[in-house]
Amino acid sequence: MEFLTQNIGTIVISAGLVAIVALAVRSLIKDKKKGKSTCGGNCGSCSMGCACLGK
């Protein structure tokens, strides 16, 4: 119990960060299932030159 009282700030902040990361991953998975992409589709301004699309 002493451990918890001494480290409550670290525990709360860590739990918050874990929740934020989990929500971000959940959002990415939902977008992927819907067929959405993070690519803007503008290959002219892409540094990869649409290599990610296999062109």
CNS distance restraints for C-alpha pairs under 8 A (distance, minus, plus):
assign (resid   1 and name CA) (resid   5 and name CA) 6.58 0.50 0.50
assign (resid   2 and name CA) (resid   6 and name CA) 6.18 0.50 0.50
assign (resid   3 and name CA) (resid   7 and name CA) 6.14 0.50 0.50
assign (resid   4 and name CA) (resid   8 and name CA) 5.53 0.50 0.50
assign (resid   7 and name CA) (resid  11 and name CA) 6.19 0.50 0.50
assign (resid   8 and name CA) (resid  12 and name CA) 6.08 0.50 0.50
assign (resid   9 and name CA) (resid  13 and name CA) 6.17 0.50 0.50
assign (resid  10 and name CA) (resid  14 and name CA) 5.96 0.50 0.50
assign (resid  11 and name CA) (resid  15 and name CA) 6.07 0.50 0.50
assign (resid  12 and name CA) (resid  16 and name CA) 6.21 0.50 0.50
assign (resid  13 and name CA) (resid  17 and name CA) 6.23 0.50 0.50
assign (resid  14 and name CA) (resid  18 and name CA) 6.15 0.50 0.50
assign (resid  15 and name CA) (resid  19 and name CA) 6.18 0.50 0.50
assign (resid  16 and name CA) (resid  20 and name CA) 6.26 0.50 0.50
assign (resid  17 and name CA) (resid  21 and name CA) 6.21 0.50 0.50
assign (resid  18 and name CA) (resid  22 and name CA) 6.07 0.50 0.50
assign (resid  19 and name CA) (resid  23 and name CA) 6.18 0.50 0.50
assign (resid  20 and name CA) (resid  24 and name CA) 6.24 0.50 0.50
assign (resid  21 and name CA) (resid  25 and name CA) 6.17 0.50 0.50
assign (resid  22 and name CA) (resid  26 and name CA) 6.07 0.50 0.50
assign (resid  23 and name CA) (resid  27 and name CA) 6.12 0.50 0.50
assign (resid  24 and name CA) (resid  28 and name CA) 6.27 0.50 0.50
assign (resid  25 and name CA) (resid  29 and name CA) 6.19 0.50 0.50
assign (resid  26 and name CA) (resid  30 and name CA) 6.18 0.50 0.50
assign (resid  27 and name CA) (resid  31 and name CA) 6.14 0.50 0.50
assign (resid  28 and name CA) (resid  32 and name CA) 6.11 0.50 0.50
assign (resid  29 and name CA) (resid  33 and name CA) 6.25 0.50 0.50
assign (resid  30 and name CA) (resid  34 and name CA) 6.32 0.50 0.50
assign (resid  31 and name CA) (resid  35 and name CA) 6.27 0.50 0.50
assign (resid  31 and name CA) (resid  36 and name CA) 5.11 0.50 0.50
assign (resid  31 and name CA) (resid  37 and name CA) 7.15 0.50 0.50
assign (resid  32 and name CA) (resid  36 and name CA) 5.56 0.50 0.50
assign (resid  32 and name CA) (resid  37 and name CA) 6.75 0.50 0.50
assign (resid  42 and name CA) (resid  46 and name CA) 6.60 0.50 0.50
assign (resid  43 and name CA) (resid  48 and name CA) 8.00 0.50 0.50
assign (resid  43 and name CA) (resid  49 and name CA) 5.61 0.50 0.50
assign (resid  43 and name CA) (resid  50 and name CA) 5.36 0.50 0.50
assign (resid  44 and name CA) (resid  49 and name CA) 6.82 0.50 0.50
assign (resid  45 and name CA) (resid  49 and name CA) 7.70 0.50 0.50
assign (resid  46 and name CA) (resid  50 and name CA) 6.66 0.50 0.50
assign (resid  48 and name CA) (resid  52 and name CA) 7.03 0.50 0.50
assign (resid  50 and name CA) (resid  54 and name CA) 6.91 0.50 0.50
assign (resid  50 and name CA) (resid  55 and name CA) 6.15 0.50 0.50
assign (resid  51 and name CA) (resid  55 and name CA) 5.85 0.50 0.50
